[in-house]
Amino acid sequence: MDSSPAGDPQPYVLVEVPQGVTPERYQDGANELALPTVPPRSLSAPPGPVPERKPSAHETGGLPLVAAVPSQQSPDGLTSPGEETEKESHFAKRFMGNMLVARLGRAGVQSVTSTMKLPLYLSPWGDNNPFVLPNLRKRDLALAGVMHFGADALIGSSLTAVETVVQHGATWTAEQSMDQGYDKIRGGSRPHSVKRQAGLTSVEVRIKHKLIGEEATLRFFESRDTAHVLSCARGWFCPYLYCSSRVSQLSRMKDFTVVEVMGPGLKADAALAPTLLSCITNEDAPICRLDAGEDAGTTSSHYKRLGIFFMGISPYRTASTWSQAKVPGEARIRFHLLTHIPAIVIPIKSSAPVCAWSPSTLDQMLNSREEYNDEVHRDGILRYLDTVIDVSYMRVQSRDTWRLELSAALDQILIGTKSIPSALGSIADAFSNEHGGIVMFRF
């Protein structure tokens, strides 16, 4: 019979044996002192550190503890390049803005805006023409904005530039099949090919994105006043940005050594450099690699390397109709590499831009326009590369001589532009001299 007075609380249980566990496990621990019960702190007291306690065997069910899975990040705390989250415009903005009526309206508004800014800035295409033409396709009236919804929902930013037959999957929609024509439909899901001819390699790429009318963030290296206010050579690479819905503003009053694109970046931007490098065959000019290999820049930069190319650009159908390269949700551009001009790969710091280009064009190099000088051009690029290169991840044999090697490689590029072989007499059919120059992509 319980002798405790009514209303008293039940006595505390010192040891509670779980069901199915032998009580002998607790015989030794029954006489040990437990941790004292600490009263809760008052609200005015500062919070104290919480001691880390490992769960007991009966709390884990007898199972061993599993270590936490490490995060998929690089040692400097940044996510890997393959998992980078790129900027996306709002879905409703993209869906409504890619319709035919909206494209016509946006082209009109952009034309008016460019006309008002023309005395101070170049057009979004990087030239002196303020009128922006919309991309009009023959099936717009039939499809309107229906197919944009399906492609936009399934596809993120990607870059397609391959030489072997692959399956497009979701990227090969009925909209694109109609555009390519019945011949390509009969041939199946054909990829874009790399076209080679004597001294020239043309790579047609399709860059998918989820941007619409985003402002590009530009940074100018060694900005200075210019005497050539009407010149539009400095904006020769702007079509690449505008085709992917990144609007750039280049001042007429300023000149610069290199312009950097700091954002917004696409995953396709980082895929361009390895794609172009893979198109350079053993018979072409050798690639000058100053990086240490696969481990270059892993602890100092999100992206490991910077690829430096001399190239020309053109829209995917003609050599000058840029409005046809700005497809809703996609950019279709051709990159042209001169096979006798080498490419350069260097390790970079985390401050390196998405891409960058030199304002000097092939037309200036061939005709010495606007007081162009090879040595000044080379030295300016060297000064810029000195700000982004990561010497600690340079290959061992180039640690002391990398400046000389980089200078010699740039000389080969600039000399190669003036010694174009006679076989390239039809280079104007591929791209214009005003849209060729030195470009850099991080990857």
FENMO-V857062 format. One record per residue. RES is the residue in one letter. SS is DSSP state (alpha for helix, beta for strand, coil for the rest). Layout:
BEGIN
res | ss
RES | SS
RES | SS
END
This chain:
BEGIN
res | ss
M | coil
D | coil
S | coil
S | coil
P | coil
A | coil
G | coil
D | coil
P | coil
Q | coil
P | coil
Y | coil
V | coil
L | coil
V | coil
E | coil
V | coil
P | coil
Q | coil
G | coil
V | coil
T | coil
P | alpha
E | alpha
R | alpha
Y | alpha
Q | coil
D | coil
G | coil
A | coil
N | coil
E | coil
L | coil
A | coil
L | coil
P | coil
T | coil
V | coil
P | coil
P | coil
R | coil
S | coil
L | coil
S | coil
A | coil
P | coil
P | coil
G | coil
P | coil
V | coil
P | coil
E | coil
R | coil
K | coil
P | coil
S | coil
A | alpha
H | alpha
E | alpha
T | alpha
G | coil
G | coil
L | coil
P | coil
L | coil
V | coil
A | coil
A | coil
V | coil
P | coil
S | coil
Q | coil
Q | beta
S | coil
P | coil
D | coil
G | coil
L | coil
T | beta
S | coil
P | alpha
G | alpha
E | alpha
E | coil
T | coil
E | coil
K | coil
E | coil
S | coil
H | coil
F | alpha
A | alpha
K | alpha
R | alpha
F | alpha
M | alpha
G | alpha
N | coil
M | coil
L | alpha
V | alpha
A | alpha
R | alpha
L | alpha
G | alpha
R | alpha
A | alpha
G | alpha
V | alpha
Q | alpha
S | alpha
V | alpha
T | alpha
S | alpha
T | alpha
M | alpha
K | alpha
L | coil
P | coil
L | coil
Y | beta
L | coil
S | coil
P | coil
W | coil
G | coil
D | coil
N | coil
N | coil
P | coil
F | coil
V | coil
L | coil
P | coil
N | coil
L | coil
R | coil
K | coil
R | coil
D | alpha
L | alpha
A | alpha
L | alpha
A | coil
G | coil
V | alpha
M | alpha
H | alpha
F | alpha
G | alpha
A | alpha
D | alpha
A | alpha
L | alpha
I | coil
G | coil
S | coil
S | beta
L | beta
T | beta
A | coil
V | coil
E | coil
T | coil
V | coil
V | coil
Q | coil
H | coil
G | alpha
A | alpha
T | alpha
W | coil
T | coil
A | alpha
E | alpha
Q | alpha
S | alpha
M | alpha
D | alpha
Q | alpha
G | coil
Y | alpha
D | alpha
K | alpha
I | alpha
R | alpha
G | coil
G | coil
S | coil
R | coil
P | coil
H | coil
S | coil
V | beta
K | beta
R | beta
Q | beta
A | coil
G | coil
L | beta
T | beta
S | beta
V | beta
E | beta
V | beta
R | beta
I | beta
K | beta
H | coil
K | coil
L | coil
I | coil
G | coil
E | beta
E | beta
A | coil
T | beta
L | beta
R | beta
F | beta
F | beta
E | coil
S | coil
R | beta
D | beta
T | coil
A | coil
H | coil
V | coil
L | coil
S | coil
C | coil
A | alpha
R | alpha
G | alpha
W | coil
F | coil
C | alpha
P | alpha
Y | alpha
L | alpha
Y | alpha
C | alpha
S | coil
S | coil
R | beta
V | beta
S | coil
Q | coil
L | coil
S | beta
R | coil
M | coil
K | beta
D | beta
F | coil
T | coil
V | beta
V | beta
E | beta
V | beta
M | beta
G | beta
P | coil
G | coil
L | coil
K | alpha
A | alpha
D | alpha
A | alpha
A | alpha
L | alpha
A | alpha
P | alpha
T | alpha
L | alpha
L | alpha
S | alpha
C | coil
I | coil
T | coil
N | coil
E | coil
D | coil
A | coil
P | coil
I | coil
C | beta
R | beta
L | coil
D | beta
A | coil
G | coil
E | coil
D | coil
A | coil
G | coil
T | coil
T | coil
S | coil
S | coil
H | coil
Y | coil
K | coil
R | beta
L | beta
G | beta
I | beta
F | beta
F | beta
M | beta
G | beta
I | beta
S | beta
P | beta
Y | coil
R | coil
T | coil
A | coil
S | coil
T | coil
W | alpha
S | alpha
Q | alpha
A | alpha
K | beta
V | beta
P | coil
G | coil
E | beta
A | beta
R | beta
I | beta
R | beta
F | beta
H | beta
L | beta
L | beta
T | coil
H | coil
I | coil
P | coil
A | coil
I | beta
V | beta
I | beta
P | beta
I | beta
K | coil
S | coil
S | coil
A | coil
P | coil
V | coil
C | beta
A | beta
W | beta
S | beta
P | beta
S | beta
T | beta
L | alpha
D | alpha
Q | alpha
M | alpha
L | alpha
N | alpha
S | coil
R | alpha
E | alpha
E | alpha
Y | coil
N | coil
D | alpha
E | alpha
V | alpha
H | alpha
R | alpha
D | alpha
G | alpha
I | alpha
L | alpha
R | alpha
Y | alpha
L | alpha
D | alpha
T | alpha
V | alpha
I | beta
D | coil
V | alpha
S | alpha
Y | alpha
M | beta
R | coil
V | alpha
Q | alpha
S | alpha
R | coil
D | coil
T | coil
W | alpha
R | alpha
L | alpha
E | alpha
L | alpha
S | alpha
A | alpha
A | alpha
L | alpha
D | alpha
Q | alpha
I | alpha
L | alpha
I | alpha
G | alpha
T | alpha
K | alpha
S | coil
I | coil
P | coil
S | alpha
A | alpha
L | alpha
G | coil
S | coil
I | alpha
A | alpha
D | alpha
A | coil
F | coil
S | coil
N | alpha
E | alpha
H | alpha
G | beta
G | beta
I | beta
V | beta
M | beta
F | beta
R | beta
F | coil
END
